């Protein structure tokens, strides 16, 4: 192996709050008396709106995350200040989500770097570009480890489409056969990586995943052992 790609959420970092909790929190702070259940329904409506209106479009023609939240706010019946509130939710989402790297993340990345491997991130973010993702990784203290960060939003393909992984290999400058990809979803990460010719490794931190026909680890501390 010459290059190791990682998925982000659930693999490198833990996301403490679900998406609906954050707009609920912000709306409460702004004095709006919506219940969490009402906000949950608004976010579900925004998801359906996004999938119907924007998901089929090429990435460059899609709207941004603010429109997603504006739809949710309109669903709640708000008419005033929705652009400002939507922008606030979008800008503050990452910090409020309580995203923290797992304790085994940095030791793993350090060990791989010492072995001379190059590292990257392949992330399934339908509304996040590589530039924004790098800002998120920097806030988490790990951006400097990655020479390549590729987002499904910018690449134009969603996991497990092999074209996303082939694009990642192209950006890395290595053949797929020289690349390992580690992720927490068998369907999105392992199947996608394998379809492109990469070595796919599943991380199952909870130990609750079914038995799949792939290499499975419970901690990132096992990754350096796989490349030795």
MIFIDO-703200 format. One record per residue: y negated, z negated, x of N, C-alpha, C in turn; residue in one letter. Coordinates in steps of 0.02 Angstrom, whole numbers, plus 50000, padded with zeros to 5 digits. Layout:
// residues N
YZXYZXYZXA...
END
This chain:
// residues 228
500605000050042500005000050000499375000050044X498895004150023498275004450060497685001850019X497765001949953497215000149909497494996249849X497134991049828497344987149770496784986949719X496934989349659496464988849603496664982849559X496164979849528496274974349481495924975749415X496234973649361495894972949298495424966949305X494944966249259494474960649265494664954749219X494474955149155494604949549109495344948049101X495534941849111496234939849106496614940649170X496324944049218496644945149283496264941649338X495634943649347495204940549398494804934749369X494624935249306494164930449276494374928549206X494184922449187494334919749121493704919849078X493754922449018493194922648971493294917148920X492854912148921492954906148880492784907148807X492264911148793492034912048724492184919048698X492414919448636492514925948604491834928848585X491814935448577491184938848561490814935848501X491134934348444490744931848386490414925048398X490664921148444490384914448456489674914948485X489544920148524488904920648559488334922448512X488394927748470487854928948422487764923148374X488304919748355488254913848311487824908548345X487954907248408487594902248447486844903948451X486704910348465486004912448472485644912248405X485974914348352485654914148286485514906948265X485954902348281485834895348266485214892848303X485154894648366484584892548407483924895448380X483974901348350483374904648322483214902248251X483624897748225483474894748160483804898048101X484274902548113484634905848058485254901748041X485364900947976485894896447953486514900347930X486784904447973487404908047957487994904047982X488554904447946489154901147969489514905448020X489974902348057490354906248106490774911648071X491024910048011491424914947974491004920947953X490384919747934489934925347916489814929847977X489704926748034489584930648095490214934348116X490794931148107491424934548122491494940948082X491324940548017491374946547974490874951847996X490284949648017489774954348039489994958048102X490314954448149490554957548210491134962248195X491564960348148492114964848128491834971348099X491294970748060490974976648032490664980948087X490364977648137490074981348193490614985048233X491194981948240491754985348275491954991648237X492024991048171492214996848130491685002248134X491055000148131490485004848136490515008548203X490625004848257490645007948323491225012948328X491805010748305492395015148311492305021548272X491995021048213491915026948171491365031648197X490805028748218490225032848234490195034948307X490375030448353490255031748424490885032948465X491435029648449492015030048492492265037248502X492245041548450492495048448461492035052648505X491415050448515490935054448554491055053848628X490865058948667490875058248740490435052348761X490615049148817490265043048837489505044048842X489285049748868488575050748877488185051248812X488545052348756488205052948691488265046648649X488585041548677488655035348640488015031248642X487955026848593487395022248592487535016448640X487095011648643487215005848686487414999848644X487534994348678487784988348645487284985448596X486634986848607486134984148561486234986748491X486424993048483486554995848416487144992348382X487624990448422488204986748397487984980248365X487554976548400487314970148374486814971148317X486414976448321485944977848266486324978948201X486884982448205487284983448145487534976748118X487764972448162488014965848141487454961848107X486854962148135486294958448107486094961148039X486114967748032485964970847967486494969047916X487114968547938487664966447893487524959447866X487214955247907487044948347886486424948147841X486104953947832485524954247788484854953447823X484854953147889484224952447926483864959147928X483204958847923482794964847926482254964447979X482014958447992481474957648041481764955448109X481444958048160481594956148230482304957848252X482654962348216483354963448234483414966748303X482944970948322482984974148388482924968948443X482454964348435482354959248486482944954448489X483234952748432483804948148431484414951648461X484514958048443485084961748470485034962248546X484434963548571484334964048643484474957348677X484264951948645484374945248673485124943848678X485494945448625486214944348626486544948448682X486334954748687486624959148737486494956548808X485864954548821485674952348888485994945648907X486104941348858486344934648873487094933848865X487434939148842488144938548827488554936048887X488454939148945488874937449002488804930149022X488174927849027488064920949048488334915948997X488254917548934488474912948881489234913048871X489554918548891490274919148880490674914348924X490334911448974490684906549017491214909849059X491074915749085491564919349125491604916249195X492184914049214492294911149280492914914049311X492904914949377493504917549410494034912149412X494654914349410495214909649415495234906649485X495514900649493495544897549559495914901649612X496374905849590496764909849638496444916549655X495874918149624495574924749633495294925749703X494834921549725494524922549790495024921849847X495474916849847495984916549900496404922949904X496564925849847496944932149846496544937749878X495914938449857495494943849883495384942949958X495284936849980495194935550051495824937350091X496394935550064497024937050099497144944550104X496984948250052497064955450053496584958750102X495974956250104495484958850152495714957650224X495994951850237496234950350304496804955050325X497174957450276497714962250289497454969350296X496814970350288496514976950297496544981350236X496694978550178496714982650117496014983450087X495914988950054495304990150016495434988349943X494914986049909495004983249842494524986449792X494734986449729494314989249676494474986149609X494064987849559494144985349491494164991349444X494664991449400494694996349346494634992349281X494084993349246493944989049188493894993149124X494174990349071494154993449005493544990748968X492964993548983492344991548950492054997648915X492064997648850491855003548812491095004248809X490734999048830490004999548826489674997048890X490044996948945489784994249008489884999249065X489355000849100489395005449156489595001649220X489735005449273489915002349336489344997949362X488725000249353488154996449379488104989649346X488194989549280488174983149243488764978849263X489354981949271489944978049289489854974949358X489544978449404489424975649471488954969549466X488474969949422488034964149412488434958149387X488894959449341489324954049315489754951149371X490054955549411490484953249466490084949249517X489454951349528489024947749575488884940649549X488764940049484488644933449455489254928949463X489834932049463490454928249471490624926849544X490234929749590490334928549660490874932549694X491064938349664491604942249693491444949649703X490844951749687490664958849690490754961749760X490624957749811490634960149880491334962149904X491844960249868492524961849890492734968949871X492364972149826492604978449796492204984449819X492554989249849492224995449869492175000349812X492604999549761492595003949703492614999749639X492165001249593492174998249526492125004049477X492615004749434492615010249386492695007449315X492265009649271492275007549201492495013249157X492895011649106493115016949060492515020249025X491975016449017491385019348985491095025049025X491025024049091490735029249133491235034649152X491865032749159492375037649180492515042649124X492445040349062492565044849006493265044348978X493665039649003494355038848979494505031448971X494885029848919495065022948907495765021548934X495895015248952496585013348969497025014348907X497635016748913498015018048975498005025348997X497485029048979497455036148997497515036949073X497995040949094498105041649166497505044649202X497075048249165496495051249196496005045949222X495975040249189495565034749214495815032349282X496475031649287496775029249350496745034649405X496815040849385496745046249435496035046649461X495545045449416494845045249438494735039449485X495055033749471494995027949515495275029549584X495855032949585496165034849649495705039549688X495405044249652494945048949684494355045249715X494075040449679493515036549705493725032249764X494345029849763494585025649817494725029749880X494885036149870495025040449928495745039949952X496195037649908496905037149925497315040449871X497925042449890498375045249840498625039549795X498795041049732499045035849688499645032049716X500055035449755500645032149784500465026749835X499855026749858499625021749907499255016049873X499245016049806498835011249769499255006849723X499085000449722499374995749674498824993749625X499014993049561498544990649511498844984449479X498444979049475498664972749446498254971349383X498604970049328498244968549265498664964249219X498334961649166498684956949122498954960249058X498904966849053499174970348995499694975449017X500294974748992500814979649010500624986548985X500404987048922500254993548893499654996848927X499124993048938498504996048964498504996749040X498764991749074498724991649147499344994649181X499924992049165500524994249200500705001449180X500735002749115500915009449091500405014549116X499765012849111499245017449133499285018949207X499365013749248499405014649320500015018749339X500585017149309501195020749324501145028149305X500825029549249500775036549227500385040749277X499945037449316499565041049367499915041049435X500485037749439500855037549502500735031349544X500355026549517500225020349553500785015249542X500785010149582501245004549573500904999549526X501204998349469500904993849419501224986949421X500804981849424501034974849426500714971049369X501114967449331500874963549274500774956249296X500184953549281500074946349291500124942949224X500584938249218500704934549156500574927249171X499944925249165499754918349184500074913149139X500194914849076500464909949029501224909549033X501534914649060502264914849062502574916348995X502174919048948502414920248880502544927548864X502404931948910502514939048896503254940648892X503434945648851504144947748850504344950448918X504984951248928505224954048991505114961548991X504694963849036504554970949042504884973749104X504954980349106505264983649163504754984849218X504474979449243503974980149296503954973749337X503634974149394503524968149434503044963549396X503224957249390502824952449352502694946349395X502064944149396501874938249434501504933449388X501474927149408501134922149368500464920049398X500354922049460499734920149495499544925749543X498894926449555498664931449604498874929549675X499074923349685499304921449752499914925349773X500264928449725500854932349741500684939449765X500074941749751499904948649767499944950149842X499664945949886499724947549958500454948149981X500904944449949501614944849968501914951549948X501644954649896501904961049873501714966849918X501174965949957500954971449999501184970650071X501494964950088501744963850156502344968250170X
END
